[in-house]
Amino acid sequence: MVRLAGALFAALTVLCAETPALLENNGKPMHAALICKEDDLQSLGLNCSADEPCPMYLELSAVEAVGGRIFLAGNIHTSSATVSSILLSSADSGKTWAEPFERIRFSALEQIQFVDFDYGWISGAAIQTLARDPFFLATNDGGKTWKPVPVFDDTHGGSIEKFWFDSRTTGELLLSPVGKTYESYETTNGGESWTLNQTGPKPLALAHSGHENGWRLRTDARNHSYDVELKQAAGWQRVASFLVETGVCK
């Protein structure tokens, strides 16, 4: 059984101390807050200066809504490196946006799932050259607060390719290939620990294929932004928009 690793994950999550300001949606694409931490940039081998600034970009990978809240998951990156994860949420139908969990250095968030109005998970992994140390952010209060939950107790290559919870306690995940071996895991305690279920030389499949949540992310090439859209009877309606370019670190 794969158990938690407090020390390992504490080392992974050296978080950005700044609290980003609330974003207000005035109908134009919003800027995710730019946070430049010199130590993190140097750790990535980036030498950012006024003469050679480092452009920063937002990448959004998942959208989900539950209990009147909208959640967006993704990362902040340069052209060559992942700087941090980012989680955005709105409790007023997209009018304002906040970050309910700190940005995790060198990491990306990928998928979101809620099984009811309270319990939900977001998958992520550290991204430095190769993906490693997959983890979840978990909530039991509808996304008001989140806690990090690592999948493995030691450094482990790969990321969570797909996951699915069919209840508050039972779920499964597929790990991206480590070498040429595909792996699947299952949990019976809400992701607090995972047991290896299957391995093989060919891609594996989840027992469940997911669901259509009525939300989507669409890239807008004209505005260089991500549009957050809700499916309505008349078609897709834009709820919010975020600029891909967040600024430059100097």
QUIVENZI-V205219 format. One record per run of one state. SS is the DSSP state (~ for helix, > for strand, _ for the rest). FROM is the first residue (numbers start at 1). TO is the last residue. If there is no record, write none. Layout:
# QUIVENZI-V205219
[[SS | FROM | TO] [SS | FROM | TO]]
This chain:
# QUIVENZI-V205219
[[_ | 1 | 1] [> | 2 | 2] [_ | 3 | 5] [~ | 6 | 12] [_ | 13 | 14] [> | 15 | 15] [_ | 16 | 22] [> | 23 | 24] [_ | 25 | 29] [> | 30 | 30] [_ | 31 | 37] [~ | 38 | 43] [_ | 44 | 53] [> | 54 | 66] [_ | 67 | 68] [> | 69 | 77] [_ | 78 | 81] [> | 82 | 90] [_ | 91 | 95] [> | 96 | 98] [_ | 99 | 103] [> | 104 | 105] [_ | 106 | 106] [> | 107 | 114] [_ | 115 | 119] [> | 120 | 127] [_ | 128 | 130] [> | 131 | 139] [_ | 140 | 146] [> | 147 | 150] [_ | 151 | 156] [> | 157 | 157] [_ | 158 | 159] [> | 160 | 165] [_ | 166 | 170] [> | 171 | 178] [_ | 179 | 180] [> | 181 | 187] [_ | 188 | 193] [> | 194 | 200] [_ | 201 | 214] [> | 215 | 220] [_ | 221 | 224] [> | 225 | 232] [_ | 233 | 234] [> | 235 | 243] [_ | 244 | 244] [> | 245 | 249] [_ | 250 | 250]]
